[in-house]
Amino acid sequence: MTAEPLVKLPENHPTADPSEWGKKNRPSEELSLVLNASIPPKEKASAVFEHCSGLMHNLMNEPVTEQLIEETSQPIIALAECVIADEDVSGSLLRITSHDYYTYTHCVNVGVKSLLIAKHMLKTADDNLMKELGVGFFLHDIGKSQVDPGILNKPGKLTEEEFGIMRNHPERGAELLKQANSLDEIRKITVLQHHEKIDGTGYPYGLKGDEFHQFGQICALADIYDALTAERSYKKGMTVFAALKLMKDKMSHHFDEKLFNSFIQLFIKEST
């Protein structure tokens, strides 16, 4: 179980510059490339990843407004439809990871993995729920847009004060979406609960057992996996196998067993 390298879009591709993604007149052009049935699954998956990265790059670097959330959400819903409908694209997305860690690429990694877990576990869920979950998963870390980049990107251990600031980002994210009239119930769960743990040792509320919503659990699991496998300037990302083994051996008390096993099954399915 090894991650395939990300297939980068050509530099002269019309969507290659992240700062250009998500602009008002671009979504239809970008989505036509992503949703084109003639594009091979691996290339389509890469286009999905690149498209989402651009959307989240803009969201994290502009004032959060209701209009911006709407402009970001609609393409993500369309992309979620692609993931839901196409098994080959889903499999290719599972193997994609960004070699450059930024908050916006982390949002995409977690958003994609969470959506794939939800698709695997919630087989009877209707498409509308899955689309809304997709948006909620991608927006889970919106609160980090309010955190000093020096803290976000600090190599090494945070001070107690810095960690306190970081621990506030779920609540800051929920408040940000509330102010933008964009905080629905699913987004409230994913934004506020993605650092909770089923044994009650997470934050910000120390939720335990059934208090920890299934959607929050899915997002939290994907968040931890990405933190372990992501490449950082000060550490090499773990392999898929090493990350899953560490999570099973050292962190199993943080997750629901059925959920974690379902996550593992995704990788087993794609390796066979």
Residue pairs with C-beta under 8 A, 6 or more apart in sequence:
1 239
1 240
1 241
1 244
1 267
1 268
1 270
1 271
2 239
2 240
2 241
3 95
3 96
3 97
3 229
3 239
3 240
4 92
4 95
4 96
5 99
6 46
6 49
6 96
6 97
6 98
6 99
7 42
7 43
7 46
8 46
8 50
9 15
9 16
9 46
9 47
9 50
10 16
14 20
14 29
14 30
15 21
15 26
15 29
15 30
15 33
15 47
15 50
15 51
15 54
16 50
18 53
18 54
18 57
18 58
18 104
19 54
19 57
19 58
20 26
20 54
21 30
21 50
21 51
21 53
21 54
21 55
21 57
21 58
22 54
22 55
22 57
22 58
22 59
22 71
22 72
22 75
23 58
24 71
27 71
27 74
27 75
30 51
30 54
30 75
31 51
31 75
31 78
31 79
33 39
33 47
33 51
34 44
34 47
34 48
34 51
34 78
34 79
34 82
35 78
35 82
36 44
39 47
41 86
41 88
41 89
41 91
41 92
42 92
44 82
44 86
44 89
44 92
45 89
45 92
45 93
45 96
46 92
46 96
48 79
48 82
48 83
48 89
48 93
48 112
49 93
49 96
49 98
49 108
49 112
51 75
51 79
52 76
52 79
52 108
52 111
52 112
52 138
53 98
53 104
53 105
53 108
55 72
55 75
55 76
55 138
56 72
56 104
56 105
56 107
56 108
56 111
56 138
57 102
57 104
58 68
58 72
59 68
59 69
59 72
59 104
59 139
59 142
59 145
60 103
60 104
60 107
60 142
60 144
60 145
61 145
62 68
64 142
64 145
64 176
64 177
64 179
64 180
65 180
66 180
66 181
66 182
68 180
69 139
69 177
69 180
69 182
70 182
72 138
72 139
73 135
76 111
76 134
76 135
76 138
77 131
77 132
77 134
77 135
79 134
80 115
80 130
80 131
80 133
80 134
80 135
81 127
81 131
82 89
83 89
83 90
83 93
83 112
83 115
83 116
83 119
83 134
84 119
84 127
84 130
84 131
90 116
90 119
91 269
91 270
93 112
93 116
94 112
94 113
94 116
94 266
94 267
94 270
95 270
96 112
97 109
97 226
97 229
97 230
97 237
98 105
98 108
98 109
98 230
98 231
99 231
100 231
101 230
101 231
101 232
101 233
103 141
103 144
103 145
103 152
106 141
106 226
106 227
106 230
107 138
107 139
107 140
107 141
108 138
109 222
109 226
109 230
110 137
110 138
110 140
110 141
110 194
110 219
110 222
110 223
110 226
111 134
111 137
111 138
111 140
113 222
113 225
113 226
114 133
114 137
114 140
114 190
114 218
114 219
114 221
114 222
115 130
115 133
115 134
115 137
116 266
117 218
117 221
117 222
117 259
117 262
117 263
117 266
118 125
118 130
118 133
118 137
118 215
118 218
119 130
120 262
120 265
120 266
121 218
121 259
121 262
122 129
122 130
132 184
132 186
133 186
133 190
133 215
135 186
135 187
136 184
136 186
136 187
136 189
136 190
136 191
136 215
136 219
137 190
137 218
137 219
137 222
139 173
139 177
139 187
139 190
139 191
140 173
140 190
140 191
140 194
140 219
140 223
141 169
141 173
141 194
142 173
142 176
142 177
142 191
143 168
143 169
143 170
143 171
143 172
143 173
143 174
143 175
143 176
143 191
144 152
144 169
144 173
145 176
146 169
146 172
146 173
146 176
147 165
147 166
147 169
147 172
148 165
151 158
151 162
151 165
151 166
152 166
153 233
154 162
155 232
155 233
155 234
156 234
158 166
167 195
167 203
167 204
168 204
170 191
170 192
170 193
170 194
170 195
170 203
170 204
171 192
171 204
173 191
173 192
174 183
174 187
174 188
174 191
174 192
177 183
177 187
177 188
177 191
183 191
186 215
189 213
189 215
189 216
190 215
190 216
190 219
192 204
192 205
192 216
193 205
193 207
193 212
193 213
193 215
193 216
193 217
193 219
193 220
194 216
194 219
194 220
194 223
195 202
195 203
195 204
195 220
195 223
196 202
196 203
196 205
196 206
196 207
196 212
196 216
196 217
196 220
197 212
197 220
197 253
197 254
197 255
198 208
198 209
198 212
198 217
198 253
198 254
198 255
198 256
199 208
199 253
199 254
200 206
200 207
200 208
200 209
201 254
202 212
202 220
202 254
205 211
207 216
214 256
214 259
217 255
217 256
217 259
218 259
220 254
220 255
221 255
221 259
221 260
221 263
224 247
224 251
224 254
225 243
225 244
225 247
225 263
228 237
228 238
228 242
228 243
228 246
228 247
229 237
229 238
229 239
229 240
229 243
230 237
231 237
238 246
240 267
244 263
244 264
244 267
247 255
247 260
248 260
248 264
252 260
